[in-house]
Amino acid sequence: MRIQKYLRICGVASRRKAEELVRSGRITVNGQKIQDYVQVTEKDDVKLDGKRLSPREKVYYMFNKPMGYITTKNDPQGRKTIFDILKKVETDVFPVGRLDKDTSGLLLLTNDGEISQVLLHPRYEIERVYIAKVAGIFSNSTAEKMQDGIKLPYGYVSKMKVKTLQVNEKNSILRIIIKEGRKREIRRALKFVGHPVLSLKRISFGPILLDETLKVGEYRKLSSNEIRALNELKKKMRPFNK
């Protein structure tokens, strides 16, 4: 991997800062000072100002996000963020994508940038599954239109699989599968077809299913089987060997 990426996974610096460290001559690889882009492995002796660096342990969390929280670490408007709850997780973890303030359910957090890229990049079409309660009686014909794709006023075509789970006189419960998480896409698309979202919850992301034993607002580290599933997904996609 490139030295800049290695410095990032060691927790030393952001990409831009890592490039500055390389250019300033503060990085050595196997005893040799470098000032240019080089390839390294975890077997190489990489040092910053004479201190050996090693990659951080990768960690993975599942969080049952409550409504009313945004998914950033800091908010200039002073709104509640998920990190007001996630006080015991490692400081370098970040959410894999986002859930908007009024959406609840599964949120993954990690410091593994590679698996985050696999899960989020549109090229890999990783499925996200949601349960939505919407206003009105949702029809099969509307579901077919949404699966074929509807052009929204915001300039893109939205496609999603929708299955009706329950219907009463005033609203419907839907199971929705999308493969690309555009900002508020589900809410925008359903409102566009005349069924505003009343509540929205994500129940799975790729191979990871929300642990229903987790109460709203609770979180835990992923199990070894769940981490294995993510690594298998990463191997299958092989995005970084292209």
N, C-alpha and C positions, 0 to 999 in steps of 0.2 A: 504494500500500500504506500501511497505518497506520504512523505514525512509530515505534511500539514495535517493529514487525516490521523496519523499516529499520535500527534500531539493533542488533537482534540479528544481522542478516545482515552488518552491518559489524564484528561481533565485539566490540562495545562492552560488551554486558551481556546478562544473561538477561532474560526478559520482565518479571519483577517489578522488577529493577533499572532496566530501561529506563523503566518507568512512574515510578519515583522520580526519575530524571533529568529527565523531562518536567515533573513537578510542581514540581521545585525551580527551574525556570527556567534550567537550564544548557544547554538546547538552543535553537539558533536555526535557522530555515528562511528562506533568502533574506534574511538580515539581521534578521529579526523574531524576538524571543524568544517562545517558545510555552510554555504551561502547560496545554495541553489536547490531546486526540487530534486529529491532523490527518492528511490524506492527503499522501504525497509520492511522487516518482519519482526515479530515479537522475539526472535532469537538475537536480533542485533542489540548492541549496547548503545542505547540512545541516552544522552545526558543533556540537561539544561543547566548551564553555569556549573558544570561539574557534578551535578546530582543526577543519579540514574533515574530514568522514568520507566514506569510500567503501566499497562492498561488497567483502567478501573474495572472492578467486578461489575458485570452487567446484572441489572436487577429489573424485575418486571412486576407490576402491580395491577390488580383488578380493583376498580372502585365503583360502587353503586352510587352514582352521582344523584344528589337531590336536585329538585327544581330550585331556582332562585340564585344559583351560583354560576359565575362565568369561569372559563377554563384558562385563565392567564395567572401568572404569579403576582402581578401587580396591576392595579387599575387606577388610572388618574382620576376617575370619577368617584372613587371610593366605594365601589360596589363589592359585595362579598365574592371571594374567589374560592375555588376548590382547595387552594393551599391554606385557607383558614381552617380547613378540616384536616388536611394531609400534613400535619405538623411533625409526624414521626418518620416520614419517608426521607430518603437521601435527598440532599439539596440539589443534586444535578439531574434528577429525573424530570421528564417533561411529558405532557399528555400527547398521545398519538392521535392527532387530529383534534377536533373540538366537538363538544355538544353545546348548543346554545343555552342561554340562561334558563329557558323554560322547558328544556328537554331533560329527562332523567335517564337513569340506567347505566349500562356498561361503558366505562371509560378506562382505557388502558394507559398506563404510565410506565416509562422506561428511560434508561440512558443509552439504549441500543439504537443508534441512528440508522443502522442498516435495516433492521426489521421494521422500524417506523416507516422507512421509505418504501419497503415492499408493501406494507399494509395500505399506504396512502396513495401511491402513484397510480394515476388512472390507467396506465398501461397494463397493470396486473389484474384489474377488475375484481378486487377482493370484495366479497359480499358483506354488507351490513344489514342486519335484520331489526326491524322496529315493530312495535305494537302501537297503533294510533287509534284514538277515539276521535271521530269526526262528526260534525253536524250533518244531519240528514240521512236519508236512506241511500246507501252506496250501491250502484247498479253494476252488473257484470259488463255491460257495454262500456261504462266508464273505465273499468279495470282494463279492458282490452285496449282502449285508447291510450291509457297511460303506459301499458307495456309496449305498444307500438312507438310511442314517443309523442309528446305534446310540446309545441313550441311556445315558450313562455315570453312574456313581454320584456324579460330581462336579457334576452339575446341568446339563449341557448335552448336546446331541445332536451327535455327531461324524460328519462325512461326509468320505469320501475315496475316490478311485479307486485300486484296487489291482490290479496285474497281476503274475502269477507269472512270474518269469524263469527260475528254476531250482529243482529240488526233489531232495533225496536222502532217505535213510532218517531223518535226524535233524533237518534244518532246511530252510528255504526262503529263496530270495532274491526280494525283492519290489521292484517299482517303484511308488512311492506319490506321488499328486498330491493336495495339499491347497490350499485357497484362503483359509484363515485360520489363522494360527499361534498357536493357544492354547498355553499352557505345557505342554510335554511331552505334547501331544495324541496324537502318533503312538504313543509308548510306552504311554500309558495305554489307548488304544483297542485296540492289539494285545494287550496283556496281558489286557484285559477279555474278548477273544474267544478266549483260550487260547493265544496265540502271543507270548510275551515277546520283546522285541527283544534281539538279541545284539550287533548293531552297526548304526549309522545314519549315513548320509552324505547331505548335501544336494548336489545336482548342478546345480540351476538355481533362479533366483529371477526371475520375470517374464521379460524378454527376455535376461537375462544367464545364460550357461552357464559352469560351472566350466572354467577352462583346465586341461586335464589335463597340460599341460607344467609347471604349477606343482607343485613338490613340497610335501608336507605341511609346513606352517609357513612357506611362501613367500607373497609378496604382490607385486602390481604395480598400477600405475595402469590404469584402464580405457582402452581404445583409443578413438579418435575415433568409430568405428562403434558401439561399445558405449554411449558417452555419447549419441550421436545416437538410439539406440534408446530410452534412458531418457527423453530429451526428447520424443520422439514419443509415448511412453506418457503423459507428463504432459499433452501437448496434447490427446490423445484423451480423457482422463478429465476434464479441465478442472474440477478440484474447487474451485478458488479463485475461479471466476467465478460460483458458484452462490449 
